[in-house]
Amino acid sequence: MKVLVVTGSSGGHIFPALGFLDTLKEKSKALEVFLLLPKKNLELHLENSGYQVQYLGVSSPSKKLSLENFAKLAHFLRASVLCAKILLRFNPDVVVGFGSLTSLPAVSLAWLMRISTVIHEQNVVPGRANRLLAYFADKTAISFPQTRDYLKISPKRIVLTGNPLRKEIFRVEKEEALRFFGFSRDKLTILIMGGSQASERINAAFLKAVIDIPQKNNLQVIHLAGKKDFSRLEEEYKKAGILARVFAFLEEMRYAYSAADLAVSRAGAVSISELIFFKLPGIIIPYPYAYQHQLKNARVLEKDNLAIIIEESKLDSGVLKNTMEALLSSPERLAEMRRSYEGKTMNHGNELLAEEVISLAAYEN
């Protein structure tokens, strides 16, 4: 089976794509994969993954008429020609798109060439590329049932798979997770995540909030700070006498999720899916741009009492401190938020998405 996978540049696109491919490899031993990525992802070194990899130089145009937009159009046309050559040479059974502008030429050309196509939408609200491609794709896989309301296509062509999660994401015993960080069972553990690029504003607001909070001696912190703030935050926690493990990036996220009692997080689709998978209460601070996709993602948790939303326009250390203090001073409220997860599942979407692709490939063959 030959599968061509195309994805955008953010972790929210790439991690689901790689999680899906890990499962597809397990299910199909005779598998060839061609991976198309934006040039922004050169630093991932995925050419060492065993997949054939090609990088495309495409970027979103602005709404203004400018020379820069003409250059971007030229790059898009060049990428389209390259996609056509790859499709003809590789001759995939199925093309799987994970959204963003990068997916447009590969999936649309595959449709023209009568190659089976699947697109996957990670967010509640589909992005512009996937909204368009949904009209042409054989199947549109979605992560949240609410996404059906935004797609004007036959329900028979929509399949609810959930979000593919990385193979490294699985539950471990809480005691083991706490030992990984050198933490105590007697303290409450908070996990801070500012998204794949981290958030300086969340970093600054949380640091000030946790220093001022009366319960700080009963807290221990796992903070994914990003490269820029890593050293400063580590030093500030030491000065404040707060037990914290600070990371620029953490590969072993299963330990962080399994150890945590509360998360302070952005609302990227992957983060929301992982919070549901680990049944972890959250204070969610959605990224305010990109058509407010993250706010709609966060509402999935808020409406079931699984999280509290603080919009970024209202974020400061005082608001965050008060919200945290209200939760930390009321263990029964945190426990109730945990209980609210009962009946709400977020399985690894890898299996269902892989089955859809295998089914289409078998039909094609």
KAQUIFEN-V898637 format. One record per backbone hydrogen bond with DSSP energy under -1.0 kcal/mol. NH is the residue of the N-H (numbers start at 0). CO is the residue of the C=O. Records with the same first field share a line. If there is no record, write none. Layout:
BEGIN
NH: CO + CO
END
This chain:
BEGIN
2: 31
3: 93
4: 33
5: 95
6: 35
12: 9
13: 9
14: 10
16: 12
17: 13
18: 14
19: 15
20: 16
21: 17
22: 18
23: 19
24: 20
25: 21
26: 22
27: 23
30: 28
31: 0
33: 2
34: 51
35: 4
36: 53
38: 55
40: 37
41: 38
43: 40
44: 41
47: 44
48: 45
51: 32
53: 34
55: 36
57: 55
69: 65
70: 66
71: 67
72: 68
73: 69
74: 70
75: 71
76: 72
77: 73
78: 74
79: 75
80: 76
81: 77
82: 78
83: 79
84: 80
85: 81
86: 82
87: 83
88: 84
89: 85
90: 86
92: 1
93: 1
94: 115
95: 3
96: 117
97: 5
102: 99
106: 102
107: 103
108: 104
109: 105
110: 106
111: 107
112: 108
113: 110
114: 109
117: 94
118: 138
119: 96
120: 140
130: 126
131: 127
132: 128
133: 129
134: 131
135: 132
136: 132
137: 116
138: 116
139: 156
140: 118
141: 158
146: 143
147: 144
148: 145
149: 146
150: 147
156: 153
157: 154
158: 139
160: 141
161: 141
168: 165
176: 172
177: 173
178: 174
179: 175
182: 177
187: 217
189: 219
190: 261
191: 221
192: 263
197: 194
202: 198
203: 199
204: 200
205: 201
206: 202
207: 203
208: 204
209: 205
210: 206
211: 207
212: 208
215: 212
217: 214
218: 215
219: 187
220: 242
221: 189
222: 244
223: 191
224: 222 + 246
232: 228
233: 229
234: 230
235: 231
236: 232
237: 233
238: 234
239: 235
241: 236
244: 220
246: 222
252: 250
254: 251
256: 252
257: 253
258: 254
259: 255
260: 188
261: 188
262: 280
263: 190
264: 282
271: 267
272: 268
273: 269
274: 270
275: 271
276: 272
277: 273
279: 274
281: 305
282: 262
283: 307
284: 264
292: 289
295: 291
296: 292
297: 293
298: 294
299: 296
300: 297
301: 297
302: 298
304: 301
305: 300
307: 281
309: 283
313: 310
314: 311
319: 315
320: 316
321: 317
322: 318
323: 319
324: 320
325: 321
326: 322
327: 323
328: 324
329: 326
332: 329
333: 329
334: 330
335: 331
336: 332
337: 333
338: 334
339: 335
340: 337
341: 338
343: 340
348: 162
352: 348
353: 349
354: 350
355: 351
356: 352
357: 353
358: 354
359: 355
360: 356
361: 357
362: 358
363: 359
364: 360
END
